[in-house]
Amino acid sequence: MDRFIIHGGHPLRGDIVIGGAKNSALKLLVAGLLTPEKLVLDNVPRIADIRTMRRLLEQHGLTVEDISGDGGTLSIGGEITNTEAPYNIVSKMRASILVLGPLLARCGEARVSLPGGCAIGTRPVDLHLKALETLGAKITLENGYIHAEAPNGLKGERVILPFASVGATENLLMAATLARGRTEIVNAAREPEIGDLVGCLNAMGARITGIGTGKLVIDGVEGLHGARYRVMPDRIECGTYACAAAITGGELRLVGGQVEHLGAVVRALEEAGVEMVQEEGAVRVQRTGALRGVDIMTEPYPGFPTDMQAQFMALLSVAEGASMVTETIFENRFMHVPELNRMGARINVHGSSAIIRGVHSLSGAPVMATDLRASFSLIIAGLAAHGETILSRVYHLDRGYEAVERKLAQCGAHIERVSD
Ligand code: EPZ
């Protein structure tokens, strides 16, 4: 397993290219199930989860071709020959559950392994299943698998989501594009990645309105056709590197980044003494003075994104004064806390809230990654810590961030990857 060795204390300066959004690209790949024609996606991030999703689609019978030669442009096409999503893939990547809606819509049946939980929570899929049942799917659970059938196709309905679940919105959205009649999704998730999926589906001939609102309206069509679509920039990668620039007292240009999708993060960073400004083709981020403690609470979009919570907490650990971080989306997303405390942070967890008392500096230590965003939280701390930090289990990071050590080293970080 790979490890990172980081020597802290070097301000980051220079340009970092922001890649395509992981949490959009994964769904756009799944949208390829909705048509036998070619869907070409540009700006696809080169990360492990994309490779896993390619394998999943290929075992469904699709062809996924790397037409740029570097993994950045993928062409998905072909007929579905297998409607089962196996446990060995689904258990590794929860986003696999999103093939359920498209398989039902295209083939009238699907057998998808229940994803099971992950490090940050139990991650149930009850909202996905209830939503698809509202469109007429017959769903049973047995032997750890979801058996879903819609022999007469799906029928458009009004679905009210009790929680603005991103995944449930996406599963339902894709299924509804081929349902008979109109589907309304009330209390739909409003994350920008949903807007990207709607844009791609409409480019494929779907008829969806309501992007960015809490109500999506989908008029089903007979079939979707191929298209070419560019994945939006990764707003979480952008916010993550902004925290790295801030904690090191450096200045970065995040090329391709867009602050428009990071409103709550920009406001929290400004309150903490960090400026994040949109320029032509890039976002400039730098500290404007001493870091100040800030209270944040994670919420569905447009609130503060849960995927930025761990990274922001690392920044707050060396801010002046106290901060409170409340995690309302996942039930176990504080696993970076004990690792940060081993580096000298002073963080106490009380239920879904963590109290952070800022310290003057952190000290390098051997630490362990537990999940994707926690991994980067420890890198951010290591970039500012005195001495050496060794981060193990870097495979968590490689699932969702591309070429981290290269991007950071190019801006002055002392970081290297070593393989056991
Ligand atoms: C997506 O997960 C993202 N993953 C997550 O990013 C992100 O944290 C999350 O949305 C919230 O923004 C991808 O896009 C691949 P949810 P998803 O359905 O769709 C509960 C990362 O780090 N829930 O909005 O699973 C659930 O347990 C990852 O990139 C149910 O109870 O998020 C959780 O507490 C982590 N029943 C909450 O809702 C359901 O049927 C949010 O889940 C579905 C969800």
Boltz pocket constraint, residues with backbone or C-beta under 6 A from the ligand:
constraints:
  - pocket:
      binder: B
      contacts: [[A, 22], [A, 23], [A, 24], [A, 26], [A, 95], [A, 121], [A, 122], [A, 123], [A, 124], [A, 125], [A, 126], [A, 127], [A, 128], [A, 129], [A, 163], [A, 164], [A, 165], [A, 166], [A, 167], [A, 168], [A, 191], [A, 306], [A, 307], [A, 328], [A, 329], [A, 330], [A, 331], [A, 372], [A, 373], [A, 400]]
      max_distance: 6.0
